[in-house]
């Protein structure tokens, strides 16, 4: 029998959603997936090993809904998986109010659609969750895309980018920034594996202008920010500044702000506003994002606190893509 964190608070809503698709129980979702040879539970666990049980079951429910809807394309399956994730949002929570579950599904759909050329994790490189998400996308997205999706990490610190590249088998891209022209040039590239992981390019920037220049260089169409130790010094300012440049130059860019929610760190002056209070990371995300998630980009417990599931937002992006691809492959 399916058991997971916050089961009692989630059960009624989940069963109500499942009923719409002719599914009688959460356990039946597992059977539906098994019959198609899909194992969302394991896919999620492999993506972020420290995730909660409810994350594994949420994706199992999402995949079952996608199968019941007759999804044969990964992009459509991703949106359907979002319905399952939304079903797990606790009523009245930040995650439910922001429709974060549906947001994750639609983000996955974007990454599996040919229109998106480059996806960037705008994260502090101390957040390994960005790498976890990038790895899962690199290993799965291009199985179903005609034109390969380019995936990059763009963060503060060249040494950090170098270390993350070596640990994860990414390609480290060393850059040099011209502050007068506000342009960046590639000095060298070094791949630390021979497989799909090497297709992930990892950039380290010394400052916000260099980070923005890297976004322009790669023609980033979709990004997700992290909320690690330097969100106010790098991720959100880069996304916001790049967004302004895109608007001024007719470039299509969809910005996702990970993190935030009530009780987040770095509170501004409005922290006395009770439930309406949001910290600086949340505030900055509201200023540039097209979609705002809830909770940490990496820490499962914080995303759970926001009412979604126990999995970091960045790994969740990878899990959505991987599960959606599995649904398409099972339909062939």
VEXDREN-2710 file (C-alpha; in Angstrom, 1 decimal):
% VEXDREN-2710
k/r/px/py/pz
1/UNK/0.0/0.0/0.0
2/UNK/1.2/3.5/-0.8
3/UNK/2.3/5.4/2.2
4/UNK/4.2/8.7/2.3
5/UNK/4.8/11.9/4.2
6/UNK/1.6/13.9/4.8
7/UNK/-0.6/11.1/3.4
8/UNK/-3.6/12.1/5.6
9/UNK/-3.5/15.8/4.4
10/UNK/-3.2/14.8/0.7
11/UNK/-5.3/11.6/0.3
12/UNK/-8.7/13.2/-0.4
13/UNK/-7.5/15.6/-3.0
14/UNK/-5.4/13.0/-4.8
15/UNK/-8.3/10.5/-4.9
16/UNK/-10.6/13.2/-6.2
17/UNK/-8.2/14.0/-9.1
18/UNK/-7.7/10.3/-9.8
19/UNK/-11.4/9.8/-10.1
20/UNK/-11.5/12.2/-13.0
21/UNK/-9.3/9.8/-14.9
22/UNK/-11.1/6.6/-13.9
23/UNK/-8.4/5.6/-11.4
24/UNK/-9.6/4.2/-8.1
25/UNK/-6.6/4.4/-5.9
26/UNK/-3.0/5.5/-5.6
27/UNK/-1.8/1.9/-5.7
28/UNK/-3.7/1.4/-9.0
29/UNK/-1.4/4.1/-10.4
30/UNK/1.6/1.9/-9.7
31/UNK/-0.1/-1.0/-11.5
32/UNK/-1.0/1.2/-14.5
33/UNK/2.7/2.2/-14.8
34/UNK/4.0/-1.3/-14.3
35/UNK/1.7/-2.6/-17.1
36/UNK/3.5/-0.1/-19.5
37/UNK/6.9/-1.0/-18.1
38/UNK/7.4/2.4/-16.5
39/UNK/9.0/2.8/-13.0
40/UNK/8.6/6.4/-12.0
41/UNK/9.3/5.6/-8.3
42/UNK/12.9/4.5/-9.2
43/UNK/13.4/7.3/-11.8
44/UNK/12.7/9.9/-9.1
45/UNK/14.8/8.1/-6.5
46/UNK/17.8/8.0/-8.9
47/UNK/17.4/11.7/-9.7
48/UNK/17.7/12.9/-6.1
49/UNK/18.4/10.0/-3.7
50/UNK/17.5/12.1/-0.7
51/UNK/14.0/12.9/-2.0
52/UNK/10.9/12.0/0.1
53/UNK/8.6/9.0/-0.5
54/UNK/5.8/11.4/-1.5
55/UNK/7.9/12.6/-4.4
56/UNK/8.2/9.1/-5.8
57/UNK/4.5/8.5/-5.5
58/UNK/3.6/11.9/-6.9
59/UNK/5.4/11.1/-10.1
60/UNK/3.8/7.6/-10.1
61/UNK/0.4/9.3/-10.0
62/UNK/1.4/11.8/-12.7
63/UNK/2.6/9.1/-15.1
64/UNK/-0.6/7.1/-14.5
65/UNK/-2.6/10.1/-15.4
66/UNK/-0.5/10.7/-18.6
67/UNK/-1.1/7.1/-19.6
68/UNK/-4.8/7.3/-18.9
69/UNK/-4.9/10.5/-21.0
70/UNK/-3.4/8.6/-23.9
71/UNK/-0.3/10.7/-24.1
72/UNK/2.2/9.5/-26.8
73/UNK/4.5/12.5/-26.9
74/UNK/6.8/13.4/-24.0
75/UNK/5.8/17.1/-24.1
76/UNK/2.2/16.2/-23.5
77/UNK/3.1/13.6/-20.9
78/UNK/5.0/16.3/-19.0
79/UNK/2.0/18.5/-18.7
80/UNK/-0.1/15.6/-17.6
81/UNK/2.5/14.7/-14.9
82/UNK/2.0/18.2/-13.7
83/UNK/-1.6/17.4/-12.9
84/UNK/-0.4/14.6/-10.7
85/UNK/2.1/16.9/-8.9
86/UNK/-0.6/19.5/-8.4
87/UNK/-2.8/16.8/-6.8
88/UNK/-0.2/16.4/-4.1
89/UNK/-0.1/20.1/-3.2
90/UNK/-1.6/20.5/0.3
91/UNK/-4.8/22.5/0.2
92/UNK/-4.2/26.2/1.2
93/UNK/-0.4/25.9/0.9
94/UNK/1.9/28.2/-1.0
95/UNK/2.5/25.5/-3.6
96/UNK/-1.2/25.0/-4.2
97/UNK/-1.9/28.7/-4.5
98/UNK/1.0/29.2/-7.0
99/UNK/-0.1/26.1/-9.0
100/UNK/3.5/24.9/-8.7
101/UNK/2.7/21.3/-9.7
102/UNK/1.2/22.4/-12.9
103/UNK/4.1/24.8/-13.4
104/UNK/6.6/22.0/-13.2
105/UNK/4.6/20.0/-15.8
106/UNK/4.5/23.0/-18.1
107/UNK/8.2/23.6/-17.6
108/UNK/9.0/20.0/-18.6
109/UNK/6.7/20.4/-21.6
110/UNK/8.8/23.5/-22.7
111/UNK/12.1/21.6/-22.4
112/UNK/10.7/18.7/-24.5
113/UNK/9.3/21.0/-27.2
114/UNK/11.5/21.9/-30.2
115/UNK/11.0/25.7/-29.7
116/UNK/13.3/25.7/-26.7
117/UNK/17.0/25.6/-27.8
118/UNK/18.8/26.1/-24.5
119/UNK/17.9/25.6/-20.9
120/UNK/19.9/27.2/-18.1
121/UNK/20.2/26.3/-14.4
122/UNK/21.0/29.6/-12.9
123/UNK/22.3/28.3/-9.7
124/UNK/25.1/28.8/-7.2
125/UNK/27.5/26.0/-8.0
126/UNK/27.4/24.9/-4.3
127/UNK/24.0/23.5/-5.1
128/UNK/24.5/20.0/-6.4
129/UNK/20.8/19.8/-7.1
130/UNK/21.3/21.8/-10.2
131/UNK/23.7/19.1/-11.4
132/UNK/21.2/16.4/-10.5
133/UNK/18.5/18.1/-12.6
134/UNK/20.9/18.7/-15.5
135/UNK/22.1/15.1/-15.5
136/UNK/18.6/13.7/-15.8
137/UNK/17.7/16.1/-18.6
138/UNK/20.9/15.4/-20.5
139/UNK/20.3/11.6/-20.3
140/UNK/16.7/11.8/-21.4
141/UNK/15.4/14.9/-23.2
142/UNK/17.2/14.3/-26.5
143/UNK/15.8/10.8/-26.8
144/UNK/12.6/12.3/-28.1
145/UNK/13.6/15.7/-29.5
146/UNK/14.6/16.2/-33.2
147/UNK/16.8/19.1/-32.4
148/UNK/19.0/18.4/-29.3
149/UNK/18.3/20.6/-26.2
150/UNK/21.3/22.4/-25.0
151/UNK/21.7/22.4/-21.2
152/UNK/24.0/24.7/-19.3
153/UNK/24.8/25.6/-15.7
154/UNK/25.6/29.3/-15.1
155/UNK/26.8/30.2/-11.7
156/UNK/29.0/32.4/-9.6
157/UNK/32.6/31.3/-9.4
158/UNK/34.9/29.8/-12.0
159/UNK/36.6/27.4/-9.5
160/UNK/33.2/26.1/-8.4
161/UNK/32.2/25.5/-12.0
162/UNK/35.4/23.7/-12.7
163/UNK/34.9/21.4/-9.6
164/UNK/31.2/20.7/-10.5
165/UNK/32.2/19.8/-14.0
166/UNK/34.9/17.3/-12.9
167/UNK/32.6/15.6/-10.3
168/UNK/29.7/15.2/-12.7
169/UNK/31.4/14.7/-16.0
170/UNK/30.2/18.0/-17.5
171/UNK/32.1/20.2/-19.9
172/UNK/33.8/23.1/-18.2
173/UNK/33.8/26.3/-20.2
174/UNK/36.3/28.9/-19.2
175/UNK/35.3/32.4/-20.2
176/UNK/36.9/35.9/-20.3
177/UNK/34.6/38.9/-19.9
178/UNK/35.2/42.3/-21.5
179/UNK/33.5/44.8/-19.2
180/UNK/33.7/47.6/-21.7
181/UNK/31.8/45.8/-24.5
182/UNK/29.9/43.6/-22.0
183/UNK/30.7/40.6/-24.0
184/UNK/32.2/37.2/-23.1
185/UNK/34.5/35.0/-25.1
186/UNK/35.2/31.3/-24.6
187/UNK/38.9/30.7/-23.6
188/UNK/38.8/26.9/-23.4
189/UNK/36.4/23.9/-23.1
190/UNK/37.3/20.7/-21.3
191/UNK/34.9/17.7/-21.2
192/UNK/35.1/15.4/-18.2
193/UNK/33.3/12.4/-19.7
194/UNK/32.5/10.9/-23.1
195/UNK/28.8/10.4/-22.7
196/UNK/25.7/12.6/-22.6
197/UNK/26.8/14.3/-19.4
198/UNK/29.6/16.0/-21.4
199/UNK/26.9/17.7/-23.4
200/UNK/26.1/19.8/-20.3
201/UNK/28.2/22.9/-20.4
202/UNK/29.2/24.4/-17.0
203/UNK/30.0/28.1/-16.9
204/UNK/31.5/30.0/-14.0
205/UNK/31.1/33.8/-13.8
206/UNK/33.0/36.4/-11.8
207/UNK/30.0/38.8/-11.6
208/UNK/26.4/39.5/-12.7
209/UNK/27.4/41.2/-16.1
210/UNK/29.4/38.1/-17.1
211/UNK/26.5/35.9/-16.1
212/UNK/24.2/37.9/-18.3
213/UNK/26.7/37.8/-21.2
214/UNK/26.8/34.0/-20.9
215/UNK/23.0/33.9/-21.2
216/UNK/23.3/35.9/-24.4
217/UNK/26.1/33.8/-25.7
218/UNK/24.1/30.6/-25.3
219/UNK/20.8/32.2/-26.4
220/UNK/19.0/30.8/-23.3
221/UNK/15.3/30.5/-23.9
222/UNK/14.3/29.1/-20.5
223/UNK/16.0/29.2/-17.2
224/UNK/15.4/28.3/-13.5
225/UNK/17.0/30.2/-10.7
226/UNK/18.3/28.6/-7.5
227/UNK/18.1/30.0/-4.0
228/UNK/21.4/29.0/-2.5
229/UNK/23.8/31.2/-0.6
230/UNK/24.2/33.8/-3.3
231/UNK/20.7/34.3/-4.8
232/UNK/20.7/38.1/-4.2
233/UNK/24.2/38.4/-5.6
234/UNK/23.9/36.4/-8.7
235/UNK/21.0/34.2/-9.8
236/UNK/18.0/36.6/-9.6
237/UNK/20.0/39.6/-10.8
238/UNK/21.2/37.7/-13.8
239/UNK/17.7/36.4/-14.7
240/UNK/16.2/39.9/-14.2
241/UNK/18.8/41.8/-16.2
242/UNK/18.7/39.2/-19.0
243/UNK/14.9/39.4/-19.0
244/UNK/15.1/43.2/-19.5
245/UNK/17.6/42.8/-22.4
246/UNK/15.4/40.1/-24.0
247/UNK/12.3/42.4/-23.8
248/UNK/14.2/45.2/-25.3
249/UNK/15.6/43.1/-28.2
250/UNK/12.7/40.9/-29.1
251/UNK/14.2/37.7/-27.7
252/UNK/11.9/35.0/-26.3
253/UNK/12.8/34.1/-22.8
254/UNK/10.8/32.3/-20.1
255/UNK/12.1/32.8/-16.6
256/UNK/11.3/30.4/-13.7
257/UNK/12.1/31.5/-10.1
258/UNK/12.8/28.5/-7.9
259/UNK/12.6/28.9/-4.2
260/UNK/10.8/31.5/-2.0
261/UNK/7.6/31.1/-0.1
262/UNK/6.8/32.3/3.4
263/UNK/9.6/32.1/6.0
264/UNK/12.4/32.1/3.4
265/UNK/15.7/33.6/4.3
266/UNK/16.9/37.2/3.9
267/UNK/13.7/38.9/4.9
268/UNK/13.0/42.5/3.7
269/UNK/11.1/45.0/5.7
270/UNK/7.7/43.4/5.2
271/UNK/8.4/40.4/7.4
272/UNK/5.7/41.5/9.8
273/UNK/3.0/41.0/7.3
274/UNK/2.1/37.5/8.5
275/UNK/1.1/35.0/5.8
276/UNK/1.7/37.6/3.2
277/UNK/5.3/38.0/4.2
278/UNK/8.0/36.9/1.8
279/UNK/11.8/37.0/2.0
280/UNK/14.2/38.7/-0.3
281/UNK/14.7/35.6/-2.5
282/UNK/10.9/35.4/-3.0
283/UNK/10.7/39.1/-3.6
284/UNK/13.3/39.0/-6.3
285/UNK/11.7/36.0/-8.0
286/UNK/8.4/37.9/-8.2
287/UNK/10.2/40.7/-10.0
288/UNK/11.5/38.8/-13.0
289/UNK/9.8/35.4/-13.2
290/UNK/7.1/34.2/-15.6
291/UNK/6.5/31.3/-13.2
292/UNK/7.4/31.1/-9.6
293/UNK/7.9/27.8/-7.8
294/UNK/7.9/27.3/-4.0
295/UNK/10.6/26.1/-1.7
296/UNK/14.3/25.4/-2.1
297/UNK/16.0/24.6/-5.5
298/UNK/17.8/21.7/-3.7
299/UNK/16.4/20.9/-0.2
300/UNK/13.5/18.4/-0.2
301/UNK/12.3/19.4/3.3
302/UNK/11.8/23.0/2.3
303/UNK/9.8/22.2/-0.8
304/UNK/7.7/19.9/1.4
305/UNK/7.2/22.8/3.9
306/UNK/5.8/24.9/1.0
307/UNK/3.1/22.1/0.5
308/UNK/4.4/20.4/-2.7
309/UNK/6.5/17.3/-2.3
310/UNK/9.8/16.4/-0.7
311/UNK/12.1/17.0/-3.7
312/UNK/14.3/20.0/-4.7
313/UNK/12.9/22.1/-7.5
314/UNK/16.0/21.6/-9.7
315/UNK/16.0/17.8/-9.5
316/UNK/12.3/17.9/-10.0
317/UNK/12.8/19.4/-13.5
318/UNK/15.0/16.4/-14.4
319/UNK/12.5/14.0/-12.9
320/UNK/9.6/15.5/-14.9
321/UNK/11.6/15.2/-18.2
322/UNK/12.8/11.6/-17.5
323/UNK/9.3/10.4/-16.5
324/UNK/7.7/12.1/-19.5
325/UNK/10.2/10.5/-21.9
326/UNK/9.5/7.1/-20.3
327/UNK/5.8/7.6/-21.0
328/UNK/6.5/8.4/-24.7
329/UNK/8.9/5.4/-25.1
330/UNK/6.3/3.1/-23.5
331/UNK/3.7/4.2/-26.0
332/UNK/5.7/3.0/-29.0
END
